[in-house]
Amino acid sequence: MRHAAGLSLREASASEVEGLKRSHNAIWKWIQRFAPKLFEADKAKKPKIIVLDETSINIGGEIVYLHATINPESRRILLLRLYPSRSTLSVYAFMMEFIKRYGRPKLVCTDGGHGTIKP
Protein backbone atom coordinates (compact mmCIF):
# COMPACT_ATOMS: atom_id res chain seq x y z
CA MET A 1 0.00 0.00 0.00
CA ARG A 2 1.31 3.43 -0.87
CA HIS A 3 0.63 4.88 2.60
CA ALA A 4 2.96 2.25 4.08
CA ALA A 5 5.56 3.35 1.53
CA GLY A 6 5.74 6.78 3.15
CA LEU A 7 3.03 8.71 1.34
CA SER A 8 0.51 10.72 3.32
CA LEU A 9 -3.10 9.52 3.28
CA ARG A 10 -4.00 12.30 0.83
CA GLU A 11 -1.05 11.44 -1.45
CA ALA A 12 -1.94 7.75 -1.31
CA SER A 13 -5.58 8.47 -2.15
CA ALA A 14 -4.55 10.71 -5.08
CA SER A 15 -2.45 7.97 -6.68
CA GLU A 16 -4.29 5.38 -8.71
CA VAL A 17 -3.45 1.74 -8.08
CA GLU A 18 -4.77 -0.63 -10.72
CA GLY A 19 -7.32 1.99 -11.76
CA LEU A 20 -8.84 2.30 -8.28
CA LYS A 21 -9.23 5.64 -6.53
CA ARG A 22 -9.97 5.88 -2.83
CA SER A 23 -10.51 8.84 -0.56
CA HIS A 24 -7.95 9.50 2.16
CA ASN A 25 -10.74 8.81 4.66
CA ALA A 26 -11.33 5.34 3.16
CA ILE A 27 -7.61 4.58 3.43
CA TRP A 28 -7.56 5.78 7.05
CA LYS A 29 -10.53 3.52 7.88
CA TRP A 30 -8.77 0.57 6.22
CA ILE A 31 -5.64 1.16 8.31
CA GLN A 32 -7.70 1.42 11.52
CA ARG A 33 -9.53 -1.81 10.70
CA PHE A 34 -6.69 -4.04 9.51
CA ALA A 35 -3.44 -2.75 11.08
CA PRO A 36 -4.26 -4.15 14.57
CA LYS A 37 -4.99 -7.55 13.00
CA LEU A 38 -1.65 -7.53 11.19
CA PHE A 39 0.12 -6.57 14.43
CA GLU A 40 -1.65 -9.33 16.38
CA ALA A 41 -0.71 -11.87 13.69
CA ASP A 42 2.97 -10.95 14.11
CA LYS A 43 2.66 -10.82 17.90
CA ALA A 44 1.21 -14.34 17.98
CA LYS A 45 4.30 -15.63 16.15
CA LYS A 46 7.17 -15.38 18.61
CA PRO A 47 10.23 -15.10 16.38
CA LYS A 48 13.15 -17.39 17.22
CA ILE A 49 15.62 -15.26 15.26
CA ILE A 50 15.64 -11.47 14.94
CA VAL A 51 17.87 -8.89 13.32
CA LEU A 52 18.68 -5.89 15.54
CA ASP A 53 20.08 -2.71 14.04
CA GLU A 54 20.38 0.98 14.82
CA THR A 55 21.25 4.00 12.77
CA SER A 56 21.54 7.73 13.30
CA ILE A 57 19.12 10.02 11.52
CA ASN A 58 18.78 13.79 11.36
CA ILE A 59 15.35 15.12 12.35
CA GLY A 60 15.05 18.89 12.22
CA GLY A 61 18.78 19.37 12.66
CA GLU A 62 18.97 17.03 15.66
CA ILE A 63 20.71 13.64 15.51
CA VAL A 64 18.59 10.82 16.97
CA TYR A 65 19.08 7.06 16.90
CA LEU A 66 16.57 4.68 15.35
CA HIS A 67 16.57 1.13 16.72
CA ALA A 68 14.79 -1.63 14.80
CA THR A 69 14.12 -5.34 15.10
CA ILE A 70 13.22 -7.32 12.00
CA ASN A 71 11.96 -10.86 11.58
CA PRO A 72 14.26 -12.24 8.84
CA GLU A 73 11.77 -14.96 7.87
CA SER A 74 8.82 -12.64 7.20
CA ARG A 75 10.99 -9.55 6.53
CA ARG A 76 8.62 -7.56 8.76
CA ILE A 77 9.66 -4.80 11.11
CA LEU A 78 8.65 -5.89 14.59
CA LEU A 79 9.61 -2.85 16.64
CA LEU A 80 10.96 0.66 15.96
CA ARG A 81 11.99 3.25 18.56
CA LEU A 82 13.85 6.56 18.52
CA TYR A 83 16.35 7.44 21.24
CA PRO A 84 18.12 10.77 21.86
CA SER A 85 21.51 9.14 22.45
CA ARG A 86 23.50 6.11 21.35
CA SER A 87 24.24 3.97 24.36
CA THR A 88 24.16 0.47 25.78
CA LEU A 89 21.31 1.63 28.01
CA SER A 90 19.14 2.55 25.00
CA VAL A 91 19.80 -0.88 23.41
CA TYR A 92 18.94 -2.55 26.72
CA ALA A 93 15.67 -0.58 27.08
CA PHE A 94 14.79 -1.40 23.46
CA MET A 95 15.42 -5.12 23.91
CA MET A 96 13.47 -5.22 27.19
CA GLU A 97 10.48 -3.72 25.36
CA PHE A 98 10.90 -6.28 22.57
CA ILE A 99 11.07 -9.19 25.05
CA LYS A 100 7.99 -7.94 26.89
CA ARG A 101 6.06 -7.84 23.61
CA TYR A 102 7.37 -10.94 21.79
CA GLY A 103 9.31 -13.02 24.29
CA ARG A 104 13.03 -13.78 24.33
CA PRO A 105 14.45 -14.76 20.91
CA LYS A 106 16.90 -17.65 20.65
CA LEU A 107 19.26 -15.67 18.39
CA VAL A 108 19.82 -11.93 17.87
CA CYS A 109 21.81 -11.03 14.75
CA THR A 110 23.63 -7.68 14.72
CA ASP A 111 26.32 -5.97 12.71
CA GLY A 112 28.56 -5.97 15.81
CA GLY A 113 28.44 -2.18 16.08
CA HIS A 114 29.02 0.09 19.08
CA GLY A 115 25.63 -0.46 20.72
CA THR A 116 25.80 -4.27 20.69
CA ILE A 117 25.51 -6.00 24.08
CA LYS A 118 28.04 -8.82 24.27
CA PRO A 119 27.52 -11.85 26.56
Contacts in CASP RR format, 6 or more apart in sequence:
PFRMAT RR
TARGET T0000
AUTHOR 0000-0000-0000
METHOD contacts of the structure
MODEL  1
MRHAAGLSLREASASEVEGLKRSHNAIWKWIQRFAPKLFEADKAKKPKII
VLDETSINIGGEIVYLHATINPESRRILLLRLYPSRSTLSVYAFMMEFIK
RYGRPKLVCTDGGHGTIKP
1 12 0 8 1.000
1 27 0 8 1.000
2 11 0 8 1.000
2 12 0 8 1.000
2 15 0 8 1.000
2 17 0 8 1.000
3 9 0 8 1.000
3 12 0 8 1.000
3 27 0 8 1.000
3 31 0 8 1.000
7 15 0 8 1.000
8 24 0 8 1.000
9 24 0 8 1.000
9 25 0 8 1.000
9 27 0 8 1.000
9 28 0 8 1.000
10 24 0 8 1.000
12 22 0 8 1.000
12 24 0 8 1.000
12 27 0 8 1.000
13 21 0 8 1.000
13 22 0 8 1.000
13 23 0 8 1.000
13 24 0 8 1.000
13 26 0 8 1.000
13 27 0 8 1.000
42 71 0 8 1.000
42 74 0 8 1.000
42 76 0 8 1.000
42 78 0 8 1.000
43 101 0 8 1.000
43 102 0 8 1.000
45 71 0 8 1.000
45 74 0 8 1.000
46 102 0 8 1.000
46 103 0 8 1.000
46 105 0 8 1.000
47 71 0 8 1.000
47 73 0 8 1.000
47 78 0 8 1.000
47 102 0 8 1.000
47 105 0 8 1.000
48 105 0 8 1.000
48 106 0 8 1.000
48 107 0 8 1.000
49 71 0 8 1.000
49 72 0 8 1.000
49 73 0 8 1.000
49 105 0 8 1.000
49 106 0 8 1.000
49 107 0 8 1.000
49 108 0 8 1.000
49 109 0 8 1.000
50 69 0 8 1.000
50 70 0 8 1.000
50 71 0 8 1.000
50 72 0 8 1.000
50 78 0 8 1.000
50 98 0 8 1.000
50 105 0 8 1.000
50 107 0 8 1.000
50 108 0 8 1.000
50 109 0 8 1.000
51 69 0 8 1.000
51 70 0 8 1.000
51 71 0 8 1.000
51 72 0 8 1.000
51 108 0 8 1.000
51 109 0 8 1.000
51 110 0 8 1.000
52 67 0 8 1.000
52 68 0 8 1.000
52 69 0 8 1.000
52 91 0 8 1.000
52 95 0 8 1.000
52 108 0 8 1.000
52 109 0 8 1.000
52 110 0 8 1.000
53 67 0 8 1.000
53 68 0 8 1.000
53 70 0 8 1.000
53 110 0 8 1.000
53 111 0 8 1.000
54 65 0 8 1.000
54 66 0 8 1.000
54 67 0 8 1.000
54 68 0 8 1.000
54 86 0 8 1.000
54 91 0 8 1.000
54 115 0 8 1.000
55 65 0 8 1.000
55 66 0 8 1.000
56 63 0 8 1.000
56 64 0 8 1.000
56 65 0 8 1.000
56 66 0 8 1.000
56 86 0 8 1.000
57 63 0 8 1.000
57 64 0 8 1.000
57 65 0 8 1.000
57 66 0 8 1.000
59 82 0 8 1.000
64 82 0 8 1.000
64 83 0 8 1.000
64 84 0 8 1.000
65 82 0 8 1.000
65 83 0 8 1.000
65 84 0 8 1.000
65 85 0 8 1.000
65 86 0 8 1.000
65 90 0 8 1.000
66 80 0 8 1.000
66 81 0 8 1.000
66 82 0 8 1.000
67 79 0 8 1.000
67 80 0 8 1.000
67 81 0 8 1.000
67 82 0 8 1.000
67 83 0 8 1.000
67 90 0 8 1.000
67 91 0 8 1.000
67 94 0 8 1.000
68 77 0 8 1.000
68 79 0 8 1.000
68 80 0 8 1.000
69 77 0 8 1.000
69 78 0 8 1.000
69 79 0 8 1.000
69 94 0 8 1.000
69 98 0 8 1.000
70 76 0 8 1.000
70 77 0 8 1.000
70 78 0 8 1.000
71 78 0 8 1.000
72 109 0 8 1.000
78 98 0 8 1.000
78 101 0 8 1.000
78 102 0 8 1.000
79 94 0 8 1.000
79 97 0 8 1.000
79 98 0 8 1.000
79 101 0 8 1.000
79 102 0 8 1.000
81 94 0 8 1.000
81 97 0 8 1.000
83 90 0 8 1.000
83 93 0 8 1.000
83 94 0 8 1.000
86 114 0 8 1.000
86 115 0 8 1.000
87 115 0 8 1.000
88 115 0 8 1.000
88 117 0 8 1.000
91 115 0 8 1.000
91 116 0 8 1.000
91 117 0 8 1.000
92 117 0 8 1.000
95 108 0 8 1.000
95 117 0 8 1.000
110 116 0 8 1.000
END
